[in-house]
Amino acid sequence: MKNPHAANYVVGFFDLLGQQRALRGQGLLPHFATEEDEQAFITTLKETIGSIASLQARAEQILLASLRNRRDSPLRAKLDKKQRALWDQMHRSKVSTQRWSDGLMHFVSLADKSIKCPMTGIYVLFGLAGALCFLGLSTSRPVRGAIEVAWGVELHSGELHGAAVARAYELESQVAQWPRIVVGPNALSLLKTQAADTAVDPFSTNNKALAEVCISMLATDTDGRSVIDYLAPSFGAEIEIGVHIDMYERALRYVQAQIVEHEAVGDAKLLSRYRELERYYAARKPIAQ
């Protein structure tokens, strides 16, 4: 092969939890001796493959909604033709999707010359990550994930390999540990660098503003890790999914049910993780509208 073209990428790696447990004991396609046997297998399909399909569809819907919000913005509609062209350049992004077994990977290239404001894609990625985590808990399909920056190579369009994938996966699988989105040190460094930029051209100014917004979406968790604070009012205001009280209550009920379940079977590790999550929800209870 020719020398591969490497560039820095921002990668979000998201994993749908509970799949191994749901598939435990499964093997060859079973013979259905009775209608009950068939219905039991359909239930397994819905809990496994159906959950993966729902995660993929949800992510696609969130990305499309983000695109519509930028395209149909009331502010954009008030601009003249020249200003609108500048707006479109500033808000253009390319967030690629790579499906990965029972999870998803989304990534943004920092070397795409057609994208004038790379922070737009990173902002979209942050919003997607927080929304997936919150919606996952509210539908009893928990998701954990991580966002990190490193080098990567697209061997084929939309197919990323390299350190960016490895670092994001490492954070998701070894550090996140429970339903939350961990943001890695390289990603934090990138945000801080962009937020400190003093250039005054429109694209640099927009990058700076979006970096500041992304930083405002973060919180420091009890283990010192930076995580997306998706229950914060500032997150809901930016992403426009809102922290609706019914969604919050469904998510909290799921978290509390997991505490009861893990306490009953004596799983101290998972019990402590879901108690951490319960404390987070208790500290971020939204005000009913």
C-alpha positions as MATLAB code, in Angstrom:
seq = 'MKNPHAANYVVGFFDLLGQQRALRGQGLLPHFATEEDEQAFITTLKETIGSIASLQARAEQILLASLRNRRDSPLRAKLDKKQRALWDQMHRSKVSTQRWSDGLMHFVSLADKSIKCPMTGIYVLFGLAGALCFLGLSTSRPVRGAIEVAWGVELHSGELHGAAVARAYELESQVAQWPRIVVGPNALSLLKTQAADTAVDPFSTNNKALAEVCISMLATDTDGRSVIDYLAPSFGAEIEIGVHIDMYERALRYVQAQIVEHEAVGDAKLLSRYRELERYYAARKPIAQ';
ca = [
       0.000    0.000    0.000;
       1.023    3.606   -0.484;
       2.014    5.694    2.519;
      -1.226    6.135    4.504;
      -2.384    9.676    5.204;
      -2.564   10.191    8.960;
      -4.335   13.081   10.655;
      -5.673   13.940   14.083;
      -9.250   12.899   14.800;
     -11.715   13.481   17.596;
     -13.363   10.125   18.321;
     -16.432    9.297   20.360;
     -16.718    5.598   21.256;
     -20.071    4.487   22.697;
     -20.964    1.054   24.026;
     -24.421   -0.372   24.673;
     -24.225   -2.101   28.057;
     -25.812   -5.398   29.046;
     -25.415   -7.184   25.708;
     -23.171   -9.992   26.976;
     -25.604  -10.783   29.758;
     -28.565  -10.776   27.349;
     -26.741  -13.155   24.971;
     -25.486  -15.505   27.671;
     -26.250  -19.131   26.802;
     -27.129  -18.378   23.178;
     -25.743  -20.542   20.381;
     -27.191  -21.904   17.162;
     -30.547  -20.694   15.946;
     -32.966  -22.757   18.039;
     -35.670  -25.099   16.804;
     -39.058  -23.783   17.809;
     -41.010  -26.725   19.185;
     -43.777  -24.466   20.445;
     -45.067  -20.960   19.896;
     -43.743  -20.105   23.354;
     -40.229  -21.106   22.231;
     -40.493  -18.783   19.245;
     -41.779  -15.910   21.364;
     -38.924  -16.395   23.838;
     -36.415  -16.128   21.000;
     -38.135  -13.015   19.627;
     -37.794  -11.477   23.089;
     -34.059  -12.215   23.007;
     -33.809  -10.601   19.563;
     -35.543   -7.459   20.802;
     -33.314   -7.239   23.880;
     -30.117   -7.626   21.841;
     -30.344   -6.823   18.141;
     -33.337   -4.565   18.713;
     -31.409   -2.550   21.288;
     -28.490   -2.114   18.880;
     -30.839   -0.993   16.103;
     -32.485    1.491   18.473;
     -29.113    2.951   19.480;
     -28.092    3.371   15.848;
     -31.412    4.980   14.910;
     -31.301    7.299   17.911;
     -27.794    8.506   17.060;
     -28.805    9.154   13.446;
     -31.881   11.097   14.560;
     -29.826   13.272   16.903;
     -27.290   14.067   14.170;
     -30.055   14.922   11.691;
     -31.779   17.137   14.271;
     -28.513   18.998   14.848;
     -28.181   19.615   11.105;
     -31.781   20.854   10.849;
     -31.352   23.182   13.806;
     -28.381   24.873   12.132;
     -30.002   24.974    8.695;
     -33.373   26.246    9.943;
     -32.040   28.626   12.602;
     -34.178   31.800   12.929;
     -30.947   33.798   13.107;
     -29.767   32.402    9.776;
     -33.085   33.364    8.177;
     -32.495   37.024    9.100;
     -29.107   37.215    7.376;
     -28.488   38.568    3.888;
     -27.085   36.321    1.165;
     -23.432   37.080    1.912;
     -23.861   36.682    5.664;
     -25.782   33.456    5.160;
     -22.950   32.007    3.096;
     -20.527   32.819    5.921;
     -22.945   31.309    8.459;
     -23.099   28.082    6.443;
     -19.312   27.851    6.302;
     -19.017   28.428   10.044;
     -21.653   25.833   10.891;
     -20.695   23.145    8.399;
     -19.509   19.911    9.989;
     -18.766   16.324    9.076;
     -19.368   13.773   11.808;
     -18.714   10.281   10.445;
     -20.373    7.148   11.823;
     -18.683    3.767   12.140;
     -20.859    0.947   13.473;
     -19.000   -1.339   15.833;
     -20.647   -4.573   17.051;
     -22.977   -3.513   19.883;
     -21.711    0.056   19.905;
     -21.039    3.089   17.776;
     -18.051    5.198   16.898;
     -18.363    8.759   15.623;
     -15.401   10.814   14.540;
     -14.403   14.263   13.305;
     -11.275   14.947   11.263;
      -9.201   17.935   12.340;
      -7.477   18.054    8.941;
     -10.474   18.421    6.606;
      -9.745   21.608    4.661;
     -13.401   21.948    3.624;
     -14.414   22.440    7.260;
     -13.629   26.000    8.344;
     -14.619   25.503   11.984;
     -13.643   22.031   13.263;
     -15.148   22.868   16.648;
     -18.615   22.705   15.084;
     -18.259   18.949   14.622;
     -16.790   18.530   18.093;
     -19.707   20.488   19.553;
     -22.126   18.174   17.716;
     -20.201   15.145   19.021;
     -20.431   16.380   22.611;
     -24.165   16.914   22.267;
     -24.654   13.490   20.707;
     -22.652   11.782   23.468;
     -24.551   13.383   26.327;
     -27.920   12.781   24.681;
     -27.164    9.099   24.045;
     -26.146    8.595   27.667;
     -29.228   10.294   29.084;
     -31.701    8.749   26.648;
     -30.125    5.343   27.163;
     -30.835    5.392   30.879;
     -34.343    6.772   30.394;
     -35.162    3.819   28.099;
     -33.397    1.174   30.236;
     -30.701    0.718   27.576;
     -27.629    2.215   29.268;
     -24.715    3.551   27.250;
     -21.234    4.478   28.356;
     -18.604    6.154   26.251;
     -15.525    8.286   25.846;
     -14.240   11.096   23.651;
     -10.556   11.494   22.854;
      -8.180   12.976   20.261;
      -5.242   11.195   18.595;
      -3.968   10.312   15.144;
      -5.855    8.054   12.810;
      -6.046    6.884    9.202;
      -9.163    6.380    7.097;
      -8.218    3.331    5.024;
     -11.603    3.725    3.369;
     -14.048    6.611    3.621;
     -15.795    6.411    6.987;
     -13.505    3.616    8.253;
     -11.058    4.933   10.832;
      -8.075    3.077   12.314;
      -5.176    4.071   14.528;
      -4.396    5.618   17.896;
      -7.571    7.722   17.964;
      -9.704    4.582   17.959;
      -7.478    2.824   20.490;
      -7.433    5.721   22.945;
     -11.195    6.313   22.808;
     -11.898    2.592   23.207;
      -9.447    2.353   26.092;
     -11.194    5.184   27.952;
     -14.641    3.736   27.250;
     -13.818    0.164   28.259;
     -11.412    0.718   31.139;
     -12.181    4.141   32.598;
     -15.842    5.020   32.021;
     -16.960    1.809   33.825;
     -20.586    2.901   34.296;
     -23.094    4.868   32.159;
     -21.216    8.147   31.671;
     -19.152    9.868   28.981;
     -15.479   10.406   29.867;
     -13.527   13.088   28.001;
      -9.826   12.319   27.633;
      -6.809   14.543   28.311;
      -6.001   15.209   24.648;
      -9.574   16.317   23.995;
      -9.431   18.621   27.024;
      -6.153   20.083   25.813;
      -7.651   20.760   22.386;
     -10.641   22.546   23.926;
      -8.440   24.702   26.133;
      -6.172   25.605   23.208;
      -9.132   26.625   21.068;
     -10.714   28.573   23.922;
      -7.466   30.537   24.393;
      -7.184   31.494   20.696;
      -6.877   35.276   20.272;
      -7.392   35.449   16.489;
     -10.292   37.714   15.481;
     -11.383   36.317   12.107;
     -14.945   34.899   12.063;
     -13.886   31.255   11.906;
     -11.402   31.512   14.784;
     -13.928   33.449   16.853;
     -16.555   30.781   16.265;
     -14.114   27.982   17.119;
     -13.241   29.785   20.345;
     -16.898   30.268   21.310;
     -17.781   26.629   20.634;
     -14.762   25.411   22.604;
     -15.938   27.500   25.556;
     -19.416   25.984   25.238;
     -17.997   22.450   25.173;
     -15.934   23.198   28.285;
     -19.094   24.446   30.007;
     -20.699   21.052   29.285;
     -18.090   19.272   31.414;
     -17.897   18.396   35.085;
     -15.276   16.651   37.211;
     -16.540   13.303   38.481;
     -15.734   11.789   41.862;
     -12.707    9.958   40.446;
     -11.274   13.169   39.006;
     -12.238   12.363   35.414;
     -13.801   14.967   33.154;
     -17.258   13.855   32.052;
     -20.092   15.332   30.040;
     -22.555   16.898   32.476;
     -25.669   16.100   30.460;
     -28.104   16.915   33.296;
     -26.742   20.448   33.704;
     -29.154   23.204   32.597;
     -26.451   24.579   30.312;
     -26.291   21.295   28.396;
     -30.035   21.175   27.791;
     -30.062   24.799   26.689;
     -27.337   24.176   24.122;
     -28.439   20.830   22.737;
     -32.175   21.520   22.944;
     -33.143   18.020   24.021;
     -33.982   19.483   27.416;
     -33.832   17.534   30.654;
     -37.519   16.689   30.716;
     -38.724   15.668   34.156;
     -40.407   12.475   32.911;
     -37.221   11.344   31.151;
     -35.218   12.203   34.257;
     -37.571   10.193   36.467;
     -37.499    7.175   34.149;
     -33.703    7.263   34.120;
     -33.531    7.601   37.893;
     -35.952    4.695   38.381;
     -33.740    2.548   36.167;
     -30.643    3.527   38.152;
     -32.387    2.742   41.452;
     -33.628   -0.609   40.105;
     -30.042   -1.491   39.209;
     -28.969   -0.657   42.758;
     -31.604   -3.019   44.156;
     -30.625   -5.770   41.706;
     -26.877   -5.560   42.311;
     -27.351   -5.312   46.069;
     -29.500   -8.462   46.022;
     -26.831  -10.508   44.217;
     -23.930   -8.978   46.146;
     -22.215   -7.345   43.162;
     -20.270   -4.706   45.075;
     -18.533   -3.287   41.992;
     -21.685   -2.547   40.002;
     -23.501   -1.493   43.152;
     -20.932    1.214   43.881;
     -21.038    2.447   40.273;
     -24.802    2.821   40.183;
     -24.768    4.519   43.562;
     -22.364    7.072   42.085;
     -24.832    7.572   39.258;
     -27.723    7.957   41.720;
     -25.794   10.687   43.549;
     -25.242   12.499   40.257;
     -28.964   12.395   39.493;
     -29.839   13.569   43.005;
     -27.547   16.579   42.575;
     -28.995   17.466   39.153;
     -32.746   17.083   39.654;
     -34.484   19.372   37.133;
     -37.291   21.726   38.057;
     -40.629   20.552   36.698;
     -42.041   22.895   34.060;
];
